[in-house]
Amino acid sequence: MSDEQATSDPEQAGPRPYFQFVDDPTQFRDPGALVVRVPRKARGKEKLLGTLAVPLKFPKYFGWNWDALDEVLGDLTWLKPVRRVVIVHEGLPFSPREPQLKTYLSCLVDAQTMRRAKPDELQLEVVFPAAAREAVTNA
Protein backbone atom coordinates (compact mmCIF):
# COMPACT_ATOMS: atom_id res chain seq x y z
CA MET A 1 0.00 0.00 0.00
CA SER A 2 1.49 3.36 -0.96
CA ASP A 3 0.45 6.15 1.34
CA GLU A 4 0.66 9.83 0.62
CA GLN A 5 0.77 12.21 3.55
CA ALA A 6 0.13 15.92 3.44
CA THR A 7 2.79 17.99 5.11
CA SER A 8 2.12 19.04 8.67
CA ASP A 9 3.52 22.55 8.13
CA PRO A 10 0.54 24.85 7.41
CA GLU A 11 2.83 27.48 5.92
CA GLN A 12 3.96 25.08 3.20
CA ALA A 13 0.95 22.86 2.70
CA GLY A 14 -1.96 25.06 1.69
CA PRO A 15 -5.49 24.84 3.02
CA ARG A 16 -5.66 21.20 4.22
CA PRO A 17 -2.31 20.36 5.84
CA TYR A 18 -3.64 17.97 8.45
CA PHE A 19 -5.05 15.15 6.35
CA GLN A 20 -3.42 11.94 5.23
CA PHE A 21 -4.41 10.31 1.97
CA VAL A 22 -4.04 6.55 1.49
CA ASP A 23 -4.76 4.30 -1.45
CA ASP A 24 -6.98 1.90 0.49
CA PRO A 25 -8.39 3.22 3.78
CA THR A 26 -9.93 -0.18 4.58
CA GLN A 27 -6.37 -1.48 5.03
CA PHE A 28 -5.26 1.35 7.33
CA ARG A 29 -3.99 0.07 10.67
CA ASP A 30 -2.40 1.85 13.61
CA PRO A 31 -2.05 -0.35 16.69
CA GLY A 32 -0.97 2.64 18.80
CA ALA A 33 -4.17 4.60 18.21
CA LEU A 34 -7.91 4.42 18.62
CA VAL A 35 -8.92 4.01 14.97
CA VAL A 36 -12.44 5.19 14.17
CA ARG A 37 -13.75 4.08 10.79
CA VAL A 38 -16.24 6.09 8.77
CA PRO A 39 -17.60 3.60 6.20
CA ARG A 40 -18.65 4.59 2.69
CA LYS A 41 -22.29 4.11 3.64
CA ALA A 42 -22.05 6.81 6.36
CA ARG A 43 -23.33 9.52 4.03
CA GLY A 44 -25.06 12.56 5.40
CA LYS A 45 -24.79 14.47 8.63
CA GLU A 46 -26.88 12.19 10.86
CA LYS A 47 -25.11 8.99 9.80
CA LEU A 48 -21.70 10.63 10.03
CA LEU A 49 -22.28 12.01 13.53
CA GLY A 50 -23.74 8.69 14.67
CA THR A 51 -20.72 6.85 13.27
CA LEU A 52 -18.36 9.10 15.23
CA ALA A 53 -20.38 9.38 18.45
CA VAL A 54 -20.22 5.74 19.57
CA PRO A 55 -16.50 4.91 19.29
CA LEU A 56 -15.47 8.38 20.45
CA LYS A 57 -17.88 8.13 23.39
CA PHE A 58 -19.39 11.57 22.86
CA PRO A 59 -20.85 12.96 26.09
CA LYS A 60 -24.60 12.89 26.67
CA TYR A 61 -24.76 16.66 26.17
CA PHE A 62 -23.59 16.29 22.54
CA GLY A 63 -25.94 18.47 20.47
CA TRP A 64 -25.84 16.57 17.15
CA ASN A 65 -24.83 19.63 15.13
CA TRP A 66 -21.62 21.02 13.64
CA ASP A 67 -20.84 23.31 16.57
CA ALA A 68 -21.17 20.38 18.96
CA LEU A 69 -18.89 18.24 16.78
CA ASP A 70 -16.32 21.02 16.69
CA GLU A 71 -16.47 21.26 20.48
CA VAL A 72 -16.15 17.56 21.29
CA LEU A 73 -13.42 16.84 18.74
CA GLY A 74 -11.44 19.71 20.22
CA ASP A 75 -11.74 18.19 23.68
CA LEU A 76 -11.84 14.35 23.82
CA THR A 77 -10.40 14.42 27.36
CA TRP A 78 -12.83 11.66 28.40
CA LEU A 79 -10.90 9.21 26.20
CA LYS A 80 -7.90 9.06 28.57
CA PRO A 81 -5.59 7.14 28.52
CA VAL A 82 -5.88 7.16 24.70
CA ARG A 83 -3.01 9.24 23.26
CA ARG A 84 -4.02 9.33 19.58
CA VAL A 85 -7.26 9.04 17.62
CA VAL A 86 -7.28 8.42 13.88
CA ILE A 87 -10.54 8.98 11.98
CA VAL A 88 -10.34 6.89 8.81
CA HIS A 89 -12.80 7.73 6.04
CA GLU A 90 -13.47 5.00 3.49
CA GLY A 91 -15.18 7.59 1.30
CA LEU A 92 -16.48 11.13 1.54
CA PRO A 93 -19.51 11.57 3.80
CA PHE A 94 -20.84 14.30 1.47
CA SER A 95 -20.73 15.06 -2.21
CA PRO A 96 -17.92 17.48 -3.11
CA ARG A 97 -20.64 19.91 -4.22
CA GLU A 98 -22.40 19.91 -0.84
CA PRO A 99 -21.51 22.81 1.48
CA GLN A 100 -21.63 20.41 4.43
CA LEU A 101 -18.39 18.81 3.23
CA LYS A 102 -16.56 22.10 3.75
CA THR A 103 -18.20 22.51 7.16
CA TYR A 104 -17.17 19.02 8.24
CA LEU A 105 -13.60 19.48 7.01
CA SER A 106 -13.42 22.77 8.91
CA CYS A 107 -14.47 20.97 12.10
CA LEU A 108 -11.68 18.46 11.55
CA VAL A 109 -9.06 21.14 10.90
CA ASP A 110 -10.21 23.16 13.93
CA ALA A 111 -10.02 20.09 16.16
CA GLN A 112 -6.57 19.15 14.91
CA THR A 113 -5.33 22.70 15.37
CA MET A 114 -6.58 22.70 18.98
CA ARG A 115 -5.10 19.26 19.65
CA ARG A 116 -1.71 20.15 18.12
CA ALA A 117 -1.49 23.23 20.33
CA LYS A 118 -1.38 20.75 23.24
CA PRO A 119 1.26 18.20 22.18
CA ASP A 120 1.23 16.47 25.57
CA GLU A 121 -2.45 15.62 25.20
CA LEU A 122 -4.42 13.36 22.88
CA GLN A 123 -3.72 13.96 19.20
CA LEU A 124 -6.17 13.65 16.32
CA GLU A 125 -5.32 12.45 12.84
CA VAL A 126 -7.60 12.18 9.83
CA VAL A 127 -7.30 9.83 6.87
CA PHE A 128 -9.12 9.99 3.53
CA PRO A 129 -8.87 7.87 0.39
CA ALA A 130 -6.30 9.14 -2.09
CA ALA A 131 -9.08 9.33 -4.67
CA ALA A 132 -10.75 12.04 -2.55
CA ARG A 133 -7.67 14.29 -2.38
CA GLU A 134 -8.91 16.79 -4.95
CA ALA A 135 -12.40 17.05 -3.43
CA VAL A 136 -10.96 17.49 0.06
CA THR A 137 -8.35 20.02 -1.03
CA ASN A 138 -10.81 22.08 -3.04
CA ALA A 139 -13.65 22.07 -0.49
C-alpha positions as CSV (number, residue, x, y, z in Angstrom):
1,M,0.0,0.0,0.0
2,S,1.5,3.4,-1.0
3,D,0.5,6.2,1.3
4,E,0.7,9.8,0.6
5,Q,0.8,12.2,3.5
6,A,0.1,15.9,3.4
7,T,2.8,18.0,5.1
8,S,2.1,19.0,8.7
9,D,3.5,22.6,8.1
10,P,0.5,24.8,7.4
11,E,2.8,27.5,5.9
12,Q,4.0,25.1,3.2
13,A,0.9,22.9,2.7
14,G,-2.0,25.1,1.7
15,P,-5.5,24.8,3.0
16,R,-5.7,21.2,4.2
17,P,-2.3,20.4,5.8
18,Y,-3.6,18.0,8.5
19,F,-5.1,15.1,6.3
20,Q,-3.4,11.9,5.2
21,F,-4.4,10.3,2.0
22,V,-4.0,6.5,1.5
23,D,-4.8,4.3,-1.4
24,D,-7.0,1.9,0.5
25,P,-8.4,3.2,3.8
26,T,-9.9,-0.2,4.6
27,Q,-6.4,-1.5,5.0
28,F,-5.3,1.4,7.3
29,R,-4.0,0.1,10.7
30,D,-2.4,1.8,13.6
31,P,-2.1,-0.3,16.7
32,G,-1.0,2.6,18.8
33,A,-4.2,4.6,18.2
34,L,-7.9,4.4,18.6
35,V,-8.9,4.0,15.0
36,V,-12.4,5.2,14.2
37,R,-13.7,4.1,10.8
38,V,-16.2,6.1,8.8
39,P,-17.6,3.6,6.2
40,R,-18.7,4.6,2.7
41,K,-22.3,4.1,3.6
42,A,-22.1,6.8,6.4
43,R,-23.3,9.5,4.0
44,G,-25.1,12.6,5.4
45,K,-24.8,14.5,8.6
46,E,-26.9,12.2,10.9
47,K,-25.1,9.0,9.8
48,L,-21.7,10.6,10.0
49,L,-22.3,12.0,13.5
50,G,-23.7,8.7,14.7
51,T,-20.7,6.9,13.3
52,L,-18.4,9.1,15.2
53,A,-20.4,9.4,18.5
54,V,-20.2,5.7,19.6
55,P,-16.5,4.9,19.3
56,L,-15.5,8.4,20.5
57,K,-17.9,8.1,23.4
58,F,-19.4,11.6,22.9
59,P,-20.8,13.0,26.1
60,K,-24.6,12.9,26.7
61,Y,-24.8,16.7,26.2
62,F,-23.6,16.3,22.5
63,G,-25.9,18.5,20.5
64,W,-25.8,16.6,17.2
65,N,-24.8,19.6,15.1
66,W,-21.6,21.0,13.6
67,D,-20.8,23.3,16.6
68,A,-21.2,20.4,19.0
69,L,-18.9,18.2,16.8
70,D,-16.3,21.0,16.7
71,E,-16.5,21.3,20.5
72,V,-16.2,17.6,21.3
73,L,-13.4,16.8,18.7
74,G,-11.4,19.7,20.2
75,D,-11.7,18.2,23.7
76,L,-11.8,14.4,23.8
77,T,-10.4,14.4,27.4
78,W,-12.8,11.7,28.4
79,L,-10.9,9.2,26.2
80,K,-7.9,9.1,28.6
81,P,-5.6,7.1,28.5
82,V,-5.9,7.2,24.7
83,R,-3.0,9.2,23.3
84,R,-4.0,9.3,19.6
85,V,-7.3,9.0,17.6
86,V,-7.3,8.4,13.9
87,I,-10.5,9.0,12.0
88,V,-10.3,6.9,8.8
89,H,-12.8,7.7,6.0
90,E,-13.5,5.0,3.5
91,G,-15.2,7.6,1.3
92,L,-16.5,11.1,1.5
93,P,-19.5,11.6,3.8
94,F,-20.8,14.3,1.5
95,S,-20.7,15.1,-2.2
96,P,-17.9,17.5,-3.1
97,R,-20.6,19.9,-4.2
98,E,-22.4,19.9,-0.8
99,P,-21.5,22.8,1.5
100,Q,-21.6,20.4,4.4
101,L,-18.4,18.8,3.2
102,K,-16.6,22.1,3.7
103,T,-18.2,22.5,7.2
104,Y,-17.2,19.0,8.2
105,L,-13.6,19.5,7.0
106,S,-13.4,22.8,8.9
107,C,-14.5,21.0,12.1
108,L,-11.7,18.5,11.5
109,V,-9.1,21.1,10.9
110,D,-10.2,23.2,13.9
111,A,-10.0,20.1,16.2
112,Q,-6.6,19.2,14.9
113,T,-5.3,22.7,15.4
114,M,-6.6,22.7,19.0
115,R,-5.1,19.3,19.6
116,R,-1.7,20.2,18.1
117,A,-1.5,23.2,20.3
118,K,-1.4,20.7,23.2
119,P,1.3,18.2,22.2
120,D,1.2,16.5,25.6
121,E,-2.5,15.6,25.2
122,L,-4.4,13.4,22.9
123,Q,-3.7,14.0,19.2
124,L,-6.2,13.6,16.3
125,E,-5.3,12.5,12.8
126,V,-7.6,12.2,9.8
127,V,-7.3,9.8,6.9
128,F,-9.1,10.0,3.5
129,P,-8.9,7.9,0.4
130,A,-6.3,9.1,-2.1
131,A,-9.1,9.3,-4.7
132,A,-10.8,12.0,-2.5
133,R,-7.7,14.3,-2.4
134,E,-8.9,16.8,-5.0
135,A,-12.4,17.0,-3.4
136,V,-11.0,17.5,0.1
137,T,-8.3,20.0,-1.0
138,N,-10.8,22.1,-3.0
139,A,-13.6,22.1,-0.5
